[in-house]
Amino acid sequence: MWRNVLGLLGVDPSRWQAADPLVRRATRTAILLGIGFVLIAAFGSFSWTVFPVAAVVFALIVPPYDRLPFGRFVLPAAVLAIALAYPFYGGSLFGWPIFGPFPAMNTMVVMMVFVMMALGLNVVVGYAGLLDLGYVAFYAMGAYAVGWFASDHFAQRNLRFGATGVNPNIAGIHLSIWLILAIAGILTAIVGVLIGLPTLRLRGDYLAIVTLGFGEIMPQIARNGNDLFATGFNLTGGTQGITPVDPPGFGSWINRNVGLPDNYLSAST
């Protein structure tokens, strides 16, 4: 792509290839940032905050961190720090195309959920090489595990263990979010084994068809699970789902002792 762009600008591509890699990386980054400035000015709400953001992007992309002893940790650590500090500065940033005003914390949480789903799909399809067209059904298993063990869905039960921020007068099963994460993983693994055993010898399109069938079965169970097998047992809440679920309670101790911005608190409720 850059070779074509250089040709349009009248620059000899061989001179570009002969340039120092740092210069090439800096030039590409500057051009992309310039295009970003134009898009924000045309379709977003331009403000002075674009300049520190551009400086951070430039500092993360251009320097050759791979030559440093611990350079491979610089970019992940910087991205993590930026994400954790987002509620402190998110409200004062510029507006940008597609999103308009900068995404609120709840929007960022939803975005990160889908990012994690994509990473999981990359493990199954990318590293394992298995064409799993019903991958989202396993995500649904984890979601329903939270609904079962962190809500008043099973109101006839009254079990509490490690849950924080839950009204003591609410019936149902209320477990710690950390315990639910383990339970969700175990339940999903069990379902994966049940699906995997009869399909162990399948490859290619045949495996894709089986996983596609599983992906279609799970929504049917979810929609009709409020009267499971006509027994009157409500497993999934039907089309209404299981709502609301308990707040995770993550960060409560830090908030009491240090204080957190409102965006973090709204994201955990």
C-alpha positions in Angstrom: 0.0 0.0 0.0 2.8 2.4 1.0 4.6 1.7 -2.3 1.5 2.8 -4.3 1.0 5.9 -2.1 4.7 6.8 -2.7 4.2 6.3 -6.4 1.3 8.7 -6.4 3.4 11.3 -4.5 6.2 10.9 -7.0 8.6 9.4 -4.4 11.0 6.7 -5.5 10.0 3.5 -3.6 13.7 2.4 -3.5 14.6 5.5 -1.5 11.8 4.7 0.9 13.1 1.2 1.4 16.6 2.5 1.9 15.5 4.9 4.7 16.1 4.1 8.4 13.2 1.9 9.8 12.6 4.4 12.6 12.1 7.1 10.0 9.7 5.0 8.0 7.7 4.1 11.0 7.6 7.7 12.2 6.5 8.9 8.8 3.7 6.3 8.5 2.5 7.1 12.0 2.5 10.9 11.3 0.5 10.4 8.0 -2.1 8.2 9.8 -2.4 10.7 12.6 -2.8 13.5 10.1 -5.7 11.6 8.5 -7.2 11.0 11.9 -7.0 14.8 12.6 -8.9 15.5 9.4 -11.6 12.9 10.1 -12.1 14.2 13.7 -12.3 17.8 12.5 -14.7 16.9 9.7 -17.0 14.4 11.5 -16.2 14.6 15.2 -15.6 17.4 17.7 -12.1 18.6 17.5 -10.4 19.8 20.7 -7.0 20.3 22.2 -7.1 16.7 23.6 -6.2 15.3 20.2 -2.6 16.4 20.6 -1.8 14.6 23.8 -3.6 11.5 22.4 -1.5 11.8 19.2 1.7 12.1 21.3 0.9 9.0 23.3 0.1 7.0 20.1 3.3 8.3 18.5 5.4 7.3 21.6 3.9 3.8 21.7 4.3 3.0 18.0 7.5 4.7 16.8 10.3 3.8 19.2 12.0 0.4 18.7 11.0 -1.1 22.0 11.8 -4.6 20.7 15.5 -3.7 21.1 15.2 -3.0 24.8 15.7 -5.8 27.4 12.1 -5.6 28.6 10.8 -3.9 25.5 8.1 -6.5 24.8 6.3 -5.5 28.0 6.2 -1.8 27.3 3.3 -1.8 24.9 1.0 -4.2 26.9 1.8 -2.3 30.1 1.1 1.0 28.6 -2.2 -0.2 27.0 -3.3 -1.6 30.4 -2.5 1.6 32.2 -4.4 3.7 29.6 -7.4 1.4 30.0 -7.4 1.5 33.8 -7.1 5.3 33.8 -9.8 5.7 31.1 -12.6 6.8 33.5 -10.4 9.6 34.8 -10.1 11.3 31.4 -12.7 9.7 29.1 -15.3 12.5 29.7 -13.0 15.3 28.6 -11.7 13.7 25.3 -12.7 14.8 21.8 -15.6 13.3 19.9 -14.6 11.0 17.0 -16.3 9.6 13.9 -18.6 6.5 14.3 -18.8 6.8 18.1 -19.5 10.6 18.3 -18.8 11.5 21.9 -16.1 9.4 23.4 -17.5 6.0 24.6 -18.9 5.9 28.1 -17.5 3.3 30.5 -20.5 0.9 30.0 -19.9 1.1 26.2 -16.2 0.3 26.8 -17.1 -2.7 28.9 -19.4 -4.1 26.1 -16.6 -3.5 23.6 -14.1 -5.4 25.8 -16.5 -8.3 26.2 -16.6 -8.7 22.4 -12.8 -8.3 22.2 -12.4 -11.2 24.7 -14.9 -13.3 22.6 -12.8 -12.6 19.5 -9.6 -13.6 21.3 -11.2 -16.9 22.3 -12.4 -17.5 18.8 -8.8 -16.9 17.6 -7.6 -19.7 20.0 -10.2 -22.2 18.6 -10.0 -21.2 14.9 -6.6 -19.7 14.7 -4.4 -21.8 16.9 -6.3 -25.1 17.0 -7.5 -24.8 13.4 -11.1 -25.9 14.3 -13.9 -24.2 12.4 -16.3 -23.7 15.3 -19.5 -22.0 14.0 -21.2 -22.4 17.4 -18.6 -20.7 19.5 -21.0 -18.1 20.8 -23.1 -20.8 22.5 -20.2 -21.4 24.9 -20.3 -17.7 25.7 -24.0 -18.1 26.5 -23.2 -20.9 28.9 -21.0 -18.6 30.9 -23.6 -15.9 30.8 -26.3 -18.2 32.1 -24.0 -19.4 34.9 -23.8 -15.8 36.1 -27.6 -15.6 36.0 -28.1 -18.8 37.9 -25.6 -18.2 40.7 -25.8 -14.4 41.0 -29.4 -13.4 41.0 -32.8 -14.1 42.5 -33.7 -16.4 39.6 -34.0 -19.5 41.9 -35.9 -17.6 44.5 -36.9 -20.7 46.4 -33.2 -21.1 47.3 -31.3 -18.9 49.8 -27.6 -19.4 49.4 -24.9 -16.7 49.8 -21.2 -17.1 49.7 -18.8 -14.2 49.1 -21.2 -11.9 47.3 -20.8 -8.2 47.9 -23.2 -5.3 47.5 -26.3 -7.6 47.5 -29.4 -6.7 49.5 -29.7 -9.3 52.3 -33.4 -9.4 51.8 -33.2 -10.7 48.3 -33.7 -14.5 48.0 -31.9 -16.7 45.5 -28.3 -17.9 45.0 -25.6 -15.2 45.4 -22.0 -16.3 45.1 -18.8 -14.5 44.7 -17.9 -13.4 41.2 -14.6 -15.2 41.4 -16.3 -18.4 42.3 -18.8 -17.9 39.5 -15.9 -17.5 37.0 -14.6 -20.9 38.0 -18.1 -22.5 37.9 -18.8 -21.0 34.5 -15.5 -22.4 33.1 -16.3 -25.8 34.5 -19.8 -25.9 33.1 -18.6 -24.7 29.7 -15.9 -27.3 29.7 -18.4 -30.0 30.5 -20.6 -28.9 27.6 -17.6 -28.8 25.4 -16.7 -32.4 26.3 -20.2 -33.6 25.7 -20.2 -32.0 22.3 -16.6 -33.0 21.5 -16.8 -36.7 22.3 -19.2 -37.7 19.5 -17.5 -35.3 17.1 -13.9 -36.3 17.9 -13.2 -37.8 14.5 -14.8 -35.0 12.5 -12.8 -32.5 10.5 -13.3 -29.6 8.2 -16.9 -28.9 7.0 -18.4 -31.8 9.0 -17.1 -30.3 12.3 -18.4 -26.9 11.2 -21.9 -28.4 10.5 -22.0 -30.0 14.0 -20.9 -26.8 15.8 -23.4 -24.8 13.7 -26.1 -27.2 14.9 -25.0 -26.7 18.5 -25.1 -23.0 18.0 -28.7 -23.2 16.8 -29.8 -25.6 19.6 -28.6 -23.3 22.4 -30.8 -20.3 21.4 -33.8 -22.6 21.2 -33.1 -23.9 24.7 -32.6 -20.3 25.9 -35.9 -19.1 24.5 -38.0 -22.1 25.6 -36.1 -22.9 28.9 -38.7 -21.1 31.0 -40.8 -24.3 30.8 -38.1 -27.0 30.4 -39.5 -30.2 28.8 -43.0 -29.0 29.8 -42.2 -29.6 33.5 -42.8 -26.0 34.6 -39.1 -25.6 35.6 -37.7 -22.2 34.7 -34.1 -22.6 33.7 -33.3 -19.7 31.4 -36.1 -17.1 31.9 -37.3 -17.6 28.3 -37.1 -14.6 26.0 -36.8 -12.2 29.0 -33.6 -13.8 30.2 -32.3 -13.6 33.7 -32.2 -10.1 34.9 -30.9 -8.3 36.9 -27.8 -10.0 38.1 -25.7 -9.1 41.1 -23.1 -6.4 40.8 -19.6 -8.0 40.7 -18.5 -6.0 43.7 -15.0 -5.6 42.1 -13.1 -2.6 43.4 -15.3 -2.0 46.5 -12.4 -2.1 48.9 -10.3 0.2 46.7 -13.2 2.6 46.3 -13.8 2.8 50.1 -10.1 3.4 50.8 -8.9 5.3 47.7 -11.9 6.5 45.8 -12.8 5.8 42.2 -14.5 7.9 39.6 -18.2 7.6 39.0 -17.7 5.8 35.7 -16.0 2.8 37.5 -18.9 2.7 40.0 -21.5 2.7 37.3 -19.7 0.0 35.4 -19.9 -2.3 38.4 -23.6 -1.9 39.1 
